[in-house]
Amino acid sequence: MSKRKFAKEKIHRLAQARIGILWRQALQEAKIRPEIARKQMLSARKIAQRARIKIPREVNRRICKGCGTILIPGDTCRVRIRHNRSRHVVVTCTECGHIKRYYAS
């Protein structure tokens, strides 16, 4: 394995670990201090962009793309199941009003 490839993999592992740490901390802070949780998730997104990796799907689906708020059903977002044309779940952020649809097969 070349040095460059090894260094790249090391950066990816460190970035994934840091994103996981920030996610766990943000979940703990979300109810008490949502503005701190938002800042943590914005920095997690920045880390992922710099390392050129994707944020895990289970984390990414729980972050509002509009304002960066952690989406907690019934608290910071509204979740509805719709059957128009095709079956899908509609998640609406109560902070900024951003709407996201996830299609269910």
QUIRA-V87932 format. One record per pair of residues at least 24 apart in sequence whose ideal C-beta (glycine too) atoms are under 8 Angstrom apart, sorted by sequence separation. I is the first residue (numbers start at 1). J is the second residue. If there is no record, write none. Layout:
I,J
I,J
//
This chain:
69,93
19,44
22,47
18,44
42,68
67,93
69,95
41,68
66,93
69,96
19,47
67,95
18,47
19,48
38,67
41,70
64,93
67,96
38,68
66,96
38,69
64,95
66,97
67,98
15,47
37,69
38,70
64,96
66,98
15,48
37,70
65,98
64,98
15,50
34,69
65,100
15,51
19,55
23,59
34,70
64,100
14,51
16,53
19,56
15,53
12,51
11,51
19,59
30,70
12,53
31,72
61,102
30,72
34,76
27,70
26,70
31,75
30,76
//
